């Protein structure tokens, strides 16, 4: 019982720190992009994966009886074990999270894609075929800037 309390309180405290910095310190990001629900669900999934991965490490430690080894061996096993669990937590957790519809990373990528599509539409580039080698190279930012200059008639000739 004490083990599970330590797991929940330890990962819960880490979650509170992450939530504080993202929702309070960097609140302007959420005001601009939204996605609080997706962020909280992604964070919850991360914390659950954290509990499961550290529990897996504990199980390996107990099954292989690390305490019978010398200090140097335990130190090496600890570094290898923690590194392995960190990799599993990062890549495994991200892979599972990205399969759901509540991934915060996917939410942000979709918001950026919508913004890029709107900029291209405003610049008249929404029908541009970017992969056609005969199409002249024109990026949306340059065209948007040129259109803004033409609209304001601030084109100055130095000749």
Secondary structure, 3 states (H helix, E strand, C coil): CHHHHHHHHHHHHHHHHHHHHHHHHCHHHHHHHCCHHHHHHHHHHHHHHHHHHHHHHHHHHHHHCHHHCCHHHHHHHHHHHHHHHHHHHHHHHHHHHHCCCCCHHHHHHHHHHHHHHHHHHHCCCCCCCCCCCCCCCCCHHHHHHHHHHHHHCCCCCCC
